[in-house]
Amino acid sequence: MHKKVLIVDDDRILLSLTENKLKKHKDNFTVLTAEDGLQAVSILKENHISLVVTDLHMPHMDGFALLAHLSEHYPDIPVVILTAYSSPNSKKSAIEGGAAEYLEKPFVMEELTQKIITRLAKESEGGILQTVPLEMFLQLVEMEQKTCTIRVTNKTSGLKGVLFFNNGELFDARVQDAKGLQSAYQILSWNNVALSIQDTCPVKTKQINDNLQAILMDSMRLKDEAAESDGSQPENPPPHYASMKEPELSQSHEVSPAVAIHSKLDKLEGEKKWLKEILYDNSWDNLTTEAIALGKFFKAGDLKSCYVNTGAATDYIILPADKTIVVSVNTQCPHDKIIQVLSE
């Protein structure tokens, strides 16, 4: 999820110097440049920009007009103002117009760099999730009445979108310069995604009036119809579309579990017949990592166990530890009782 920073300034020498100075941070972000607001608008339409640094006084379209355009069409993109013509009124106007930072020229490059890095870090202050189904995560956001900005990356196409939630309600969505309900449907049509969560929402007016559950149901129906029409299943589908495969066991798996686990299972007595196998399996580490991240985001406490319903003959209870412990069980087992015992 490499980030792009757009620098806008009609001073070509300063623009080139700033671009060259920031190149040493290419592992964290890429720098794009524009010489006025009109060029910046064109670049914004073709690229997913994470942050804009702009001068105020420029020909064709000045920094104030660009700031207004960003506030209306790209409210999630933070803006850093650079200006050699600073005044209390211009600073007040820029901040009220939505600017995140304000720097006077001449400025210290290290200060600008630090502001960029700090602002970019806020994109994922609530965490990054790689394998959690988007529909499931959004339902949790609604249930917990979270206020956040969720940036969604389609890992197959590289396309990026943004969902805005205020107190658990979907307020708006954006894909490039398109906004609203259709953008929400477009994002929800993606299967193989990564999520980056920011713990604030810049959108204050609700632009999408449809109920989230209705949107999710419609998007699932549309994906099902698309899968049926081409005779295929979506790439990397969530459990809604296909059963999860049983983990492939490698030679490195240690079949003998921890003594403590055996001791807990002894309490199950008759229910122990439902257990099939206990083993160490690091192929489930990504799942436990994402579940732990979800727990932290929703302040649900430490993860003790996960129950994985595969839709097949075998389900799994995952116990996070230094080595992930996997307990395979019959699908008819009293899993609540087993989980309670194993989580003690």
N, C-alpha and C positions, 0 to 999 in steps of 0.2 A: 504494500500500500504506500508506494513512494509518493511524496508530496511535492507540489509545485507552488513556487512563490512568484508572483508577478510584480515587477518593479516598473513604475510608470513615471517618466520624467522627460521633459523636453530638452534638458541639458545633456547632450550626447556624451560629453566627456565624463560627467558625474555618473551617468547611467552605465557607461562601460567600466569605470573604476569600481562601482558598487557590484556589478555583475562578477568581475574578476575576483574581488575580495571574498564574495560569498561562495565562489566555486569550491573552496576548500571544505565546504560543508555538503558536498554533492552526495555523500552517503546518506544524509538526512533529508535533503530536499534539492530540487532542480530549480534553477532561476530562469524565468522568461522575462522579456523586456518589451515595453511599448513606449512610444514617444509622446503620446497624448491619450486622452480619454477614449477617443473613437477607436484607436488601435487596441486599447485595452478591452473594450466591449467585444470586438471581434475575437480576440484571444480567449475571452471568457466563454464564448459560445462554443469554441472548439476544444477546450481543455477543462479538466476538473482542477480548479485553482483552490488551494488551501488558505492562502493569505495574499493580500494586496498591499504593497507599499507605494504610495503615490504623492507626487508633488501637488500643490494647490494651484499655482498659476501656470497654466499651459494653454496653447492655442487650440482651436477647434472645439475641445470639450475639456473644461478645467477640472480640478480635483473635487470641487464641491458638487459639480454635476455627476462626476463618476461615483462619488460617495452616495449620492441620492439614488443612482441607478443600482448600485450594489445593495443598498438597504431595501429597495423594492424587490429586486429579482434574485439576489443572492444573500439573504439576511444572515446566513451562517458563516459567511466569509469575513474574518476580521480584517480591519483596514488600519494601517499605520500611516499617518500623515507626516510628510516631510515638507518644510517650507522655509524659505529665506525671508518671507514677509510676514513674520508672526506678529500678532497683536492679541490682546485679551479677547476681543470680539471674534476674531477668526478662530481662535482656539475653542472658544465657547460654541461657536457655530459648528465646528468640526465634530466636537464631542457629542453635541445634541443631535447631529446628523448621523451618528452611529459609529464614529471612529473609535477604535479600541486604544490607540496610542497616538501621541503627538510629539514630534521631534523638530527642533529648530535647526536650520542650517547655519553654519557648518556643524556637523554632528560627528561624534566618535563612532567609527565603524563597529567597534566591539559592542557599543550600546545598542545599535540597531540589530546586530546579530543576536544579542541576548533577548531582545524583545521578540524577534522572529521565532527563535527556538522556544521561548516560554509560551507564546501564543499557539504554536503548532502542537505543543505538548497537551494543550487543553482539549484538542480534538479527541483524545483517547483517555482523558482523566478518569473516566468510569470503567476503563478496561477495553481489551480487544478480544473478540471471540471469533474462532476460526471454523468451528464445526457445529455450532448450535443451530437447529432449524429456525429460520427467521420467524415463521408463524408462531412457534411456541414462545419465542422470546418476546414478541409483541404482545401476546396474551398475558405474559407475566408483567410487562410494563403497565398494561391496562389494569390488571388486578391489583398491583401495588401502587397505582396512581402516581407513577413516576413522572417527573418533569425532566426531559432530556432531549438531546439531538443525537440521532442514530445515523451514522454514515455507513452505507452499505456498498461493498465492492463486489461486483460480479467477477469471481475469480476465473471464469471461463472466457469472458469477453474483455475484461478490464474496465468495463463501464462502471461508473460510480453514481450513487444516488443518496439522497438525504431525507430522513423522516423526522418530523418535528412533533414531539409529544409534550403536552401541558397537562399536568395532573391526570395522567393516564389517558387523555384524549388525543387522538391524531388530529393535529391542527393543520398540517400542510405537508407536502412532499415536493421534492425537486430532483429532476434529472437534467443536468446541464442547465439550460435556461428555461426549460418547461417545468411548470408547477401544477399543483392541484391533484385532483382525484386520479386522473389518467397516469400521472407520474407515480402515484402510489401503487396502482395496478402494475405498472411496468416493473417497479422494484420487486413487488411480490411475485412476479413471474420468474424471477431468478432462483435457481436451485443451489448452485455452488457458490456460497457467499462468505464473506468475512465482515464482521461488525466492529465498528469503532464507536464508543459511547462517550458523549460529553454530557456532564451533569447540569447543563443549563439549556434553555430553549429561547432563541431570540425572537421567535414568532409569537406575538401577543394576541393577534386576532385570528379566530378560527376560520380557515379557508375551506376545510373539508367538513361537510355537515353529515355525511353518511356515517353510520355506526361501524366501529372497527370490526366487530364480529361479522357483520354483513359483508364488509369488504373482504375479509379473510375467506369467508365461505365462497364468495364469488370467484376470488382468485384461485382457490383450490379447484373449483368446478372447471374454470377455464383451462387450468393446467392439465386436469384429467382429460378434458375433451381434446386438448392438443396432443397429449400422449396417445390417446386412442386413434386419432386421425392419422398419425404417422406410424402407428404400430410399435412405438418405442416407449421407453420410460425415461423420465428426465435424468440428466447426469447427476450422480451423487444424490439421489432422492432422499428426503426425510422419511421417517417411518410411515407417514400417511400414504406413501406410494408403493413402498416395497418393504418386505421383511428384511431385517438386519441379518447379515450373514454371521454364522458362528465364527469366532476368532480362529485364525489359523495358528496351530501350535507349532512352535519351533523347538529345535533340539535343546535350546538353552533353558526351557521352562523347567522349573523345579516342581515336581509333582507333589512332594511332601509339603503341606502347609505349616504355618506357625502353630506351635503347641497351644498357644492361647486360643486360636480359632477352634481347634478340636475340643478344648475345654468348654467353650461356649456352646458348641453343637451338642454336647452331651446333655444339655438342659432340654433339648427338643423331644427326647424320648421317641414317641410314636411318629412324630412328624419327620424324624430323621430319614425315613424311607423315601421322602420326596427328593432328597439330595442325590445328585449324580456324580459330581466331581468337584474337587477343590484344588486350585493350582495358582501358581504365580504366572501372570501374563501381562507383559508390558505393552502389548498391542492396544490395551484399553487406557493407556496413560493420557492420550489426548482428550478422551471423554471425561476423565476425572478432573483434568486441568480446567476444561470448560465449565464443568459443574461447580468446581470451587470458585471460579471467577463469577459465575452467576450468583452463587451464594453471597459473595462479598458485595456485589452490585445491589442486591435486594436486601442486604443486611440480615440474611437468614441464619447466620452463625456458621460454624465449621461443618464441612461435609463429613458425614459418618458413613453413608452408604448410598448406592444408586441401584435401583431395580430397572432392568432393561427388558421390556416386553418385546420379543422378537417377532411374534406372530407365528412362530414355528413350534416345534415340539419341545424346545428347550429355551428357558429364560435364564437370565444371569443376574446375580447380585454382586455388585462391584464394591470392594472395600479399599479405599485409598490408604496407602501405607508407603514405606520406603520402596517396597516392591508391591505393585498392585495385586491384590488377591481377588480371584474370580471364583465364585461359587455357582456352578451350573445346577439348575433345579428343574423339576417337572413343572409344566405350566399350570397344573392343577394344585400346586402346593399352597399351603396357607402362608403366602409370602409375607404378609404383615407381621405374623408371629416370628417368622425366621429373621426378618430384618430387625425387629425389635431386639431379639436375642443377640444377633451379630453386631448390633450398634452399641451395645452396652459397654 
